[in-house]
Amino acid sequence: MDRERDFDIIVVGSGISGGWAVKEFTERGFKTLLIERGRMVKHIQDYPTAYTDTWELEHRGQKTREDLTRNKGISKHYAYSEATRHFYINDEDQEYIQEKPFDWVRGYQVGGKSLLWARQTQRWSDFEFDAPRKYEYAADWPIRYQDMAPWYAHVERFVGIAGTKDGIPNMPDSEVVGAFEMNQVEQAIANSIAQRYSDRKAIIGRCANLAGIKEEQIAQGRSRCMARSLCERGCPFGAYFSSNSSTLPYAEKTGNLTIMMDTIVESVLYDDKTKKAIGVQTIDLKTKNKKIFKSIVVFLNASTLNSNLILLNSKSDRFPNGLGNDNGLMGKYITFHNYRGRITADFPGYENSYYYGRRPTQVFIPAFKNIHRAEQTFKGSYLIAFAAYRDSWARGIATEGLGADFKDNLLEPGGWKISMMMQGEVLPSFNNHVRLSPDKVDKYGLPQLITSVDYSANDMMMMEDFFKEGTEMLTQAGAGNIRTLDQHEAFGRQPGLEVHEVGGVRMGNDPNTSLLNRYNQLHLCENVFVTDGACMTSIGNQNPSLTFMALTARAANHAMDLIQEKKL
Ligand SMILES: Cc1cc2nc3c(=O)[nH]c(=O)nc-3n(C[C@H](O)[C@H](O)[C@H](O)COP(=O)(O)OP(=O)(O)OC[C@H]3O[C@@H](n4cnc5c(N)ncnc54)[C@H](O)[C@@H]3O)c2cc1C
């Protein structure tokens, strides 16, 4: 193994969080090596289906038989299609062992899952940071909203968030560029909720699509969202935030960024004399050659389960169970979002009303349970998202007529339908964990990850509460034919498919019960930072990635301050 060259910083992974790390480091002049296991995906030129119409795709966008056999696992994901499969891994690329069923959704390329994500972004509030302590279901977070507020604003100004200022204490307002609009039926439901409830409010979703545009995004060469709703193919207009359209090209312009693709970080190397990491051990995907890269600081942004894997695999005489893992808690308290519950309904009337485009967000009802008072039946909070739409598809199937009449009839939209979902906080549990297989390795010789993650009775109680509250709100607003669906019972939906897995290397003030301090540094190896979802002590009810970005920007600036003060 030969030593390649030195950098100030090594960042592992170029997805949502890694993109933010390199943007912050390079902007302040730090020479940064970004190591990415996937291939290069250049903004615009590497989005092969961005302009393709469905009828131009060989299988009209559907999953093929080969997808369903060769990629049985990953092709379960809702966004996996003929138009997007090149942004997902193949199952064989990284085998893992499901001790309990867990669908691990992965996208390995420059940009990671930032190309695929659904872009919903809400801030956490003090309710989420304080809830684990207050309701005694996890270790106390070492930070509170005031630590994060400036970093949320910092990230949002650059990313460009669509949304309105709603004044909701448990979902603080974001810095926004404009907003998408509710359609008339959604507005009617929102009005009905406003009239009947003092504890809840329906708002238009906040998302990283440019409903409007400001100087910061224009300077990045991005333009306004046209509501094509083809985002997960890559947006040639840069109208949604991805590492590829935003943070990475910005960082490259500084001249301080080196990107190394097709390279897996196998482990972080520890030096017992300095009590610090010296760098990382890598494997070249094509040649299988191993190399060491050295730096002052290592940032792990390989996505939640991969950062766990890398650290558990970073064994030394001092840390035989994984770097910084004296308390044995690494890999434990993996959590995710409960997406089991869904409600559908019809909404009579409003036949003369329609909407423009395919809006890239829904209407949200921020959490209203376990916020100001504790529920008797379950812990944790959930938010609700819903949309109202004209049912053109069902109408098409049922349309009568022949030839031109048939085609003309198809253009008439059907009645209004409502689709409503929950996003529920799954409580961190010691039993929900990942660990390394003692004997099975993947095709690169890395230990396979064992996932042992499941729902609990609390998740069922929360889902029942959602069914009750959602049905009540829709009934009061005038909806009919309301149906509830447990997607686990109906389709065998497993944890993982929501792609919000977090934890395993949690933050906390106490090194006996946590792995990372309040700035995301390993308690026992302070020049290693973990700022992807692995660092999360609990998951809250909000979509997680905005918080990963804000935590990353905050930790990166802290790391640079420490380096400049010669403390690292
Ligand atoms: C369809 C879809 C919809 C989603 N919708 C939302 C949403 O609306 N809101 C939200 O907040 N989140 C959403 N998510 C989740 C969101 O995409 C993730 O939370 C986010 O991408 C995580 O960022 P990350 O930086 O941790 O990881 P990623 O974006 O996955 O990036 C990790 C990178 O690390 C690389 N890597 C992995 N292992 C190694 C290694 N050993 N060495 C080197 N490189 C490595 C990978 O190749 C990858 O590029 C969605 C995800 C999907 C797929």
The ligand as an SDF file (V2000), in Angstrom:
LIG
                    3D

 53 58  0  0  0  0  0  0  0  0999 V2000
  -36.8660    8.4700   -3.8650 C   0  0  0  0  0  0  0  0  0  0  0  0
  -36.3720    9.0800   -2.5920 C   0  0  0  0  0  0  0  0  0  0  0  0
  -37.1270   10.0870   -1.9900 C   0  0  0  0  0  0  0  0  0  0  0  0
  -36.6430   10.7310   -0.8490 C   0  0  0  0  0  0  0  0  0  0  0  0
  -37.3240   11.8020   -0.3680 N   0  0  0  0  0  0  0  0  0  0  0  0
  -36.8210   12.5370    0.6320 C   0  0  0  0  0  0  0  0  0  0  0  0
  -37.4620   13.7500    1.0340 C   0  0  0  0  0  0  0  0  0  0  0  0
  -38.4750   14.1620    0.4830 O   0  0  0  0  0  0  0  0  0  0  0  0
  -36.9090   14.4550    2.0530 N   0  0  0  0  0  0  0  0  0  0  0  0
  -35.8070   14.0290    2.7050 C   0  0  0  0  0  0  0  0  0  0  0  0
  -35.3830   14.7060    3.6360 O   0  0  0  0  0  0  0  0  0  0  0  0
  -35.1610   12.9000    2.3300 N   0  0  0  0  0  0  0  0  0  0  0  0
  -35.6410   12.1510    1.3100 C   0  0  0  0  0  0  0  0  0  0  0  0
  -34.9970   11.0150    0.8900 N   0  0  0  0  0  0  0  0  0  0  0  0
  -33.8110   10.5840    1.6410 C   0  0  0  0  0  0  0  0  0  0  0  0
  -32.5720   11.3310    1.1990 C   0  0  0  0  0  0  0  0  0  0  0  0
  -32.2800   11.0270   -0.1320 O   0  0  0  0  0  0  0  0  0  0  0  0
  -31.4220   10.9230    2.1070 C   0  0  0  0  0  0  0  0  0  0  0  0
  -31.7640   11.2650    3.4320 O   0  0  0  0  0  0  0  0  0  0  0  0
  -30.1380   11.6520    1.7560 C   0  0  0  0  0  0  0  0  0  0  0  0
  -29.7710   11.4730    0.4280 O   0  0  0  0  0  0  0  0  0  0  0  0
  -29.0380   11.1650    2.6630 C   0  0  0  0  0  0  0  0  0  0  0  0
  -27.8890   11.9150    2.3910 O   0  0  0  0  0  0  0  0  0  0  0  0
  -26.4730   11.2910    2.6630 P   0  0  0  0  0  0  0  0  0  0  0  0
  -25.4770   12.3100    2.3240 O   0  0  0  0  0  0  0  0  0  0  0  0
  -26.4400   10.7360    4.0320 O   0  0  0  0  0  0  0  0  0  0  0  0
  -26.4050   10.0070    1.7280 O   0  0  0  0  0  0  0  0  0  0  0  0
  -26.5110    9.8220    0.1540 P   0  0  0  0  0  0  0  0  0  0  0  0
  -27.1980   10.9540   -0.4740 O   0  0  0  0  0  0  0  0  0  0  0  0
  -27.0450    8.4640   -0.0600 O   0  0  0  0  0  0  0  0  0  0  0  0
  -24.9750    9.8390   -0.2930 O   0  0  0  0  0  0  0  0  0  0  0  0
  -24.0480    8.9030    0.2170 C   0  0  0  0  0  0  0  0  0  0  0  0
  -22.9130    8.7520   -0.7860 C   0  0  0  0  0  0  0  0  0  0  0  0
  -21.8660    8.0170   -0.1740 O   0  0  0  0  0  0  0  0  0  0  0  0
  -21.3280    7.0960   -1.1180 C   0  0  0  0  0  0  0  0  0  0  0  0
  -20.7240    5.9810   -0.3570 N   0  0  0  0  0  0  0  0  0  0  0  0
  -21.3630    5.0440    0.3440 C   0  0  0  0  0  0  0  0  0  0  0  0
  -20.4740    4.2240    0.9350 N   0  0  0  0  0  0  0  0  0  0  0  0
  -19.2430    4.6570    0.5930 C   0  0  0  0  0  0  0  0  0  0  0  0
  -17.9400    4.2090    0.8980 C   0  0  0  0  0  0  0  0  0  0  0  0
  -17.7040    3.1670    1.7160 N   0  0  0  0  0  0  0  0  0  0  0  0
  -16.9060    4.8860    0.3490 N   0  0  0  0  0  0  0  0  0  0  0  0
  -17.1070    5.9510   -0.4660 C   0  0  0  0  0  0  0  0  0  0  0  0
  -18.3420    6.4130   -0.7740 N   0  0  0  0  0  0  0  0  0  0  0  0
  -19.4000    5.7810   -0.2320 C   0  0  0  0  0  0  0  0  0  0  0  0
  -22.5280    6.6950   -1.9480 C   0  0  0  0  0  0  0  0  0  0  0  0
  -22.1280    6.1920   -3.1940 O   0  0  0  0  0  0  0  0  0  0  0  0
  -23.3120    7.9960   -2.0470 C   0  0  0  0  0  0  0  0  0  0  0  0
  -22.9590    8.7430   -3.1700 O   0  0  0  0  0  0  0  0  0  0  0  0
  -35.4300   10.3240   -0.2380 C   0  0  0  0  0  0  0  0  0  0  0  0
  -34.6980    9.2890   -0.8270 C   0  0  0  0  0  0  0  0  0  0  0  0
  -35.1570    8.6730   -1.9930 C   0  0  0  0  0  0  0  0  0  0  0  0
  -34.3180    7.5910   -2.6180 C   0  0  0  0  0  0  0  0  0  0  0  0
  1  2  1  0
  2  3  1  0
  2 52  2  0
  3  4  2  0
  4  5  1  0
  4 50  1  0
  5  6  2  0
  6  7  1  0
  6 13  1  0
  7  8  2  0
  7  9  1  0
  9 10  1  0
 10 11  2  0
 10 12  1  0
 12 13  2  0
 13 14  1  0
 14 15  1  0
 14 50  1  0
 15 16  1  0
 16 17  1  0
 16 18  1  0
 18 19  1  0
 18 20  1  0
 20 21  1  0
 20 22  1  0
 22 23  1  0
 23 24  1  0
 24 25  2  0
 24 26  1  0
 24 27  1  0
 27 28  1  0
 28 29  2  0
 28 30  1  0
 28 31  1  0
 31 32  1  0
 32 33  1  0
 33 34  1  0
 33 48  1  0
 34 35  1  0
 35 36  1  0
 35 46  1  0
 36 37  1  0
 36 45  1  0
 37 38  2  0
 38 39  1  0
 39 40  1  0
 39 45  2  0
 40 41  1  0
 40 42  2  0
 42 43  1  0
 43 44  2  0
 44 45  1  0
 46 47  1  0
 46 48  1  0
 48 49  1  0
 50 51  2  0
 51 52  1  0
 52 53  1  0
M  END
$$$$
